Amino acid sequence: MYLVFLDESGSPYRNYASFHDQYEKAFKGKGGSSAPQKPFVLAGVGIHECHIAMVDEWFAGIKQQFLGNPGAIAGQDYEVKGEVLYALRQGRTPQSWTGSRKARKPHIASQKAMWLALKPYQLADLERSVFDLLGRLSPAVWAVVVKQRDHFRKHQARAWPPYYCAMTYLQQRVLHHIQKLRGAYERAMFLMDETSTLSSAAQFDDYLSMRETINSMAAWPVEFGRYLIDIPVFGKSHLHQALQLADIVSHTIWRHVKGDDPLGWFPQVEPLIATHWKTGEYLGCGLKFVP
């Protein structure tokens, strides 16, 4: 089984109406510097099931070495999150720890205590270890970037929901990858962190309908059920620890798109991005920008 772990960075708008109400009104419909780009990134990290043990062993060691875990605890406070690690490496307070509804969750207080106890050299060692793990695994990475300001202004009410078109593209690319490398003897399964975007049966119905529309317009339409268990499985990232690698990758690409990567994470992820079989380039293949 080929497992594709999904995570997102940035908040996707549901449709043009929500974009207009939450974004355009805030900036009075003006362009330029008063209305910044609002990128949404959905990233997938493909790992064969035989390598999951390596991921779990790494996380067990990290929790004991850096975070004081006695070995049996696997709570949310022990997660390695891209946004948290990046901010602390810069000497800043992570945004998820301040002011938001998420910051009031019970595990955040204990998470703060553990992470703030780490010295700068320990944070640097942890960062280095994360990318050493990614290098050893050499997973395939796919990411879809929707520049939401441009997307909704261009298409308005005809715009596809960013999450739906990103998920459709990822499933298309992973299916082609499995078909080429594994033939008929392997299937892929998507495992994703809990999200409000696909949390109900009605949302799944909308997504599946939209997916068929998007797929029918592709240069090479796919049969989703042939090589994929194509309905994503939901899991908690502190239990399915490879989801935390997808979190780091999505945060890295989100920063790259925003032009805000002073720690240089993207060059360490870039070699893992899936490339096109003919051109050898990852743009338009492993890294897709939705217009």
C-alpha positions as CSV (number, residue, x, y, z in Angstrom):
1,M,0.0,0.0,0.0
2,Y,1.2,3.5,-1.0
3,L,0.2,6.0,1.6
4,V,-0.2,9.7,0.8
5,F,-0.4,12.0,3.8
6,L,-2.1,15.3,3.2
7,D,-2.0,18.6,5.0
8,E,-2.9,22.2,4.2
9,S,-1.5,25.6,4.9
10,G,-3.6,28.7,4.6
11,S,-7.4,28.8,4.9
12,P,-9.4,28.0,1.7
13,Y,-12.6,30.0,0.9
14,R,-15.6,27.9,0.2
15,N,-16.8,29.9,-2.8
16,Y,-16.8,33.3,-4.4
17,A,-19.5,34.6,-2.0
18,S,-17.4,33.7,1.1
19,F,-14.3,35.3,-0.6
20,H,-16.2,38.5,-1.3
21,D,-17.7,38.7,2.2
22,Q,-14.5,37.9,4.1
23,Y,-11.8,39.3,1.8
24,E,-13.0,41.9,-0.7
25,K,-15.1,43.8,1.9
26,A,-12.1,43.9,4.3
27,F,-10.0,45.5,1.6
28,K,-12.9,47.5,0.0
29,G,-12.4,45.7,-3.3
30,K,-9.0,47.4,-3.9
31,G,-6.0,45.8,-5.5
32,G,-2.3,46.5,-5.0
33,S,-0.6,46.5,-1.7
34,S,-3.8,47.0,0.3
35,A,-5.0,43.6,-0.8
36,P,-2.4,40.9,-0.3
37,Q,-2.4,37.5,-2.0
38,K,-4.1,34.7,0.0
39,P,-2.4,31.5,-1.0
40,F,-3.8,28.1,-0.1
41,V,-1.6,25.1,-0.2
42,L,-2.6,21.4,-0.1
43,A,0.4,19.1,0.0
44,G,0.8,15.3,-0.2
45,V,3.7,13.3,1.0
46,G,3.8,9.8,-0.5
47,I,5.4,7.1,1.6
48,H,5.2,3.3,1.1
49,E,3.8,1.4,4.0
50,C,7.2,-0.4,4.5
51,H,8.8,2.9,5.5
52,I,6.2,4.0,8.1
53,A,8.2,2.1,10.8
54,M,11.2,4.4,10.1
55,V,9.0,7.5,10.6
56,D,7.5,6.2,13.9
57,E,11.0,5.3,15.2
58,W,12.2,8.8,14.4
59,F,9.3,10.4,16.2
60,A,9.8,8.2,19.2
61,G,13.4,9.3,19.5
62,I,12.6,12.9,18.9
63,K,10.0,13.0,21.6
64,Q,12.3,11.4,24.2
65,Q,15.4,13.3,23.2
66,F,14.0,16.8,22.8
67,L,10.5,16.9,24.5
68,G,11.0,14.9,27.6
69,N,8.5,12.2,26.7
70,P,8.7,9.1,28.9
71,G,8.0,6.9,26.0
72,A,4.4,6.0,26.2
73,I,2.7,9.4,25.7
74,A,1.6,10.4,22.2
75,G,-0.6,13.5,22.8
76,Q,-1.1,16.6,20.6
77,D,1.4,18.5,22.8
78,Y,4.2,16.3,21.4
79,E,3.5,17.1,17.7
80,V,6.3,18.5,15.5
81,K,4.4,21.3,13.7
82,G,6.0,23.3,10.9
83,E,4.6,26.7,11.9
84,V,5.7,26.2,15.6
85,L,9.2,25.0,14.7
86,Y,9.7,27.8,12.1
87,A,8.6,30.6,14.5
88,L,10.7,29.3,17.4
89,R,13.7,29.0,15.2
90,Q,13.3,32.7,14.5
91,G,12.8,33.6,18.1
92,R,9.1,34.4,17.5
93,T,5.9,33.3,19.2
94,P,4.0,30.9,16.9
95,Q,0.7,32.4,15.6
96,S,-1.2,29.3,16.6
97,W,-0.3,30.1,20.3
98,T,-1.8,33.6,20.3
99,G,-5.3,34.9,20.3
100,S,-7.0,32.4,18.0
101,R,-9.7,29.9,18.9
102,K,-7.0,27.2,18.3
103,A,-4.8,28.8,21.0
104,R,-7.4,28.1,23.6
105,K,-7.3,24.3,23.1
106,P,-6.2,22.4,26.3
107,H,-3.0,20.9,24.8
108,I,-1.5,24.2,23.8
109,A,-0.4,25.2,27.3
110,S,1.6,22.0,27.8
111,Q,2.9,22.3,24.3
112,K,4.2,25.8,25.0
113,A,5.9,24.7,28.1
114,M,7.8,21.9,26.4
115,W,8.8,23.8,23.3
116,L,9.8,27.0,25.1
117,A,12.2,24.9,27.3
118,L,14.2,24.0,24.2
119,K,17.4,26.1,23.7
120,P,18.2,27.6,20.3
121,Y,20.8,24.9,19.5
122,Q,18.3,22.2,20.3
123,L,15.7,23.8,17.9
124,A,18.4,23.9,15.2
125,D,19.3,20.3,15.9
126,L,15.6,19.3,15.7
127,E,15.1,21.2,12.4
128,R,18.2,19.5,10.9
129,S,16.9,16.1,12.1
130,V,13.5,16.7,10.4
131,F,15.1,17.3,7.0
132,D,17.5,14.4,7.6
133,L,14.5,12.1,8.0
134,L,12.9,13.5,4.8
135,G,16.2,12.9,3.0
136,R,16.4,9.3,4.1
137,L,12.8,8.6,3.3
138,S,13.0,10.3,-0.1
139,P,9.2,10.5,-0.4
140,A,7.4,11.8,-3.4
141,V,5.9,15.3,-2.8
142,W,3.0,16.9,-4.6
143,A,1.6,20.3,-3.8
144,V,-1.2,22.5,-5.2
145,V,-1.1,26.2,-4.7
146,V,-4.2,28.3,-5.2
147,K,-3.6,32.1,-5.2
148,Q,-7.0,32.7,-4.0
149,R,-7.2,36.5,-4.6
150,D,-6.4,36.0,-8.3
151,H,-8.4,32.8,-8.6
152,F,-11.7,34.3,-7.3
153,R,-11.2,37.7,-9.0
154,K,-10.6,36.0,-12.3
155,H,-13.4,33.4,-12.2
156,Q,-15.8,35.0,-9.6
157,A,-18.9,32.8,-9.2
158,R,-17.5,30.3,-11.7
159,A,-14.5,29.6,-9.5
160,W,-13.9,26.1,-8.3
161,P,-13.6,25.8,-4.6
162,P,-9.8,25.8,-3.9
163,Y,-9.8,22.7,-1.7
164,Y,-11.8,20.7,-4.2
165,C,-9.6,21.5,-7.2
166,A,-6.4,21.0,-5.2
167,M,-7.6,17.6,-3.9
168,T,-8.7,16.5,-7.4
169,Y,-5.3,17.4,-8.9
170,L,-3.4,15.6,-6.2
171,Q,-5.5,12.5,-6.7
172,Q,-4.9,12.6,-10.5
173,R,-1.1,13.0,-10.1
174,V,-0.9,10.2,-7.5
175,L,-2.9,7.9,-9.6
176,H,-0.5,8.4,-12.6
177,H,2.4,7.9,-10.2
178,I,1.1,4.6,-8.9
179,Q,0.1,3.4,-12.4
180,K,3.6,4.1,-13.7
181,L,5.7,2.7,-10.8
182,R,3.5,0.0,-9.4
183,G,1.2,-1.1,-12.2
184,A,-1.9,-3.1,-11.2
185,Y,-0.3,-4.5,-8.1
186,E,-0.4,-1.5,-5.8
187,R,-3.0,0.9,-4.6
188,A,-2.7,4.3,-2.9
189,M,-4.7,5.6,0.1
190,F,-5.0,9.2,1.2
191,L,-4.7,9.9,4.9
192,M,-5.5,13.4,6.0
193,D,-5.7,15.4,9.2
194,E,-9.1,16.4,10.4
195,T,-10.5,19.3,8.3
196,S,-13.8,21.2,8.3
197,T,-13.8,21.2,4.5
198,L,-14.7,17.6,4.0
199,S,-16.4,16.9,7.4
200,S,-19.9,16.0,6.3
201,A,-21.6,13.7,3.8
202,A,-23.0,16.7,1.9
203,Q,-19.5,18.2,1.5
204,F,-18.3,14.8,0.1
205,D,-21.1,14.7,-2.3
206,D,-20.2,18.2,-3.5
207,Y,-16.6,17.3,-3.8
208,L,-17.2,14.1,-5.8
209,S,-19.5,15.9,-8.2
210,M,-16.9,18.8,-8.6
211,R,-14.1,16.2,-9.0
212,E,-15.9,14.6,-12.0
213,T,-16.3,18.0,-13.6
214,I,-12.7,18.9,-13.2
215,N,-11.4,15.5,-14.2
216,S,-13.5,15.6,-17.4
217,M,-11.6,18.7,-18.5
218,A,-8.2,17.2,-17.9
219,A,-5.8,16.4,-20.8
220,W,-5.6,12.9,-19.4
221,P,-8.7,12.0,-17.3
222,V,-8.3,9.2,-14.8
223,E,-10.4,6.4,-13.3
224,F,-10.2,7.4,-9.7
225,G,-11.3,4.0,-8.2
226,R,-8.8,1.9,-10.2
227,Y,-5.6,2.5,-8.4
228,L,-6.8,4.6,-5.5
229,I,-8.8,4.1,-2.3
230,D,-10.0,7.5,-3.3
231,I,-12.1,8.6,-0.4
232,P,-9.6,10.1,2.1
233,V,-9.3,8.5,5.5
234,F,-9.2,10.9,8.4
235,G,-6.7,10.5,11.2
236,K,-5.2,12.6,14.0
237,S,-1.7,13.8,13.3
238,H,-0.4,13.0,16.8
239,L,-1.3,9.3,16.1
240,H,-0.5,9.0,12.4
241,Q,2.9,10.7,12.8
242,A,3.7,10.9,9.1
243,L,1.0,13.5,8.9
244,Q,3.4,15.8,10.7
245,L,5.8,15.5,7.8
246,A,3.0,16.7,5.5
247,D,2.4,19.6,7.8
248,I,6.1,20.6,7.6
249,V,6.1,20.3,3.8
250,S,2.9,22.3,3.3
251,H,4.1,25.0,5.6
252,T,7.5,25.1,3.7
253,I,5.8,25.5,0.3
254,W,3.3,28.1,1.7
255,R,6.3,30.2,2.9
256,H,8.0,29.8,-0.4
257,V,5.0,31.0,-2.3
258,K,4.7,34.0,0.0
259,G,8.4,34.8,-0.5
260,D,9.1,34.4,3.3
261,D,11.6,31.6,3.9
262,P,14.6,33.1,5.6
263,L,15.5,29.7,7.1
264,G,15.8,28.2,3.7
265,W,13.5,25.2,4.2
266,F,12.2,25.1,0.6
267,P,15.6,24.1,-1.0
268,Q,15.6,21.1,1.3
269,V,12.1,20.0,0.2
270,E,12.5,20.9,-3.5
271,P,14.5,17.7,-4.5
272,L,11.6,15.6,-3.3
273,I,8.9,17.3,-5.4
274,A,7.6,14.9,-8.1
275,T,8.9,15.7,-11.6
276,H,7.3,15.3,-15.1
277,W,8.3,12.1,-16.8
278,K,9.1,13.9,-20.1
279,T,10.5,17.3,-19.0
280,G,12.1,16.4,-15.6
281,E,10.5,19.7,-14.2
282,Y,8.3,19.8,-11.2
283,L,6.4,23.0,-12.0
284,G,3.0,22.0,-13.4
285,C,3.6,18.4,-12.1
286,G,4.7,18.0,-8.4
287,L,4.1,21.7,-7.8
288,K,0.9,23.0,-9.5
289,F,-0.4,26.6,-9.5
290,V,-4.1,26.9,-10.0
291,P,-5.0,30.0,-12.0
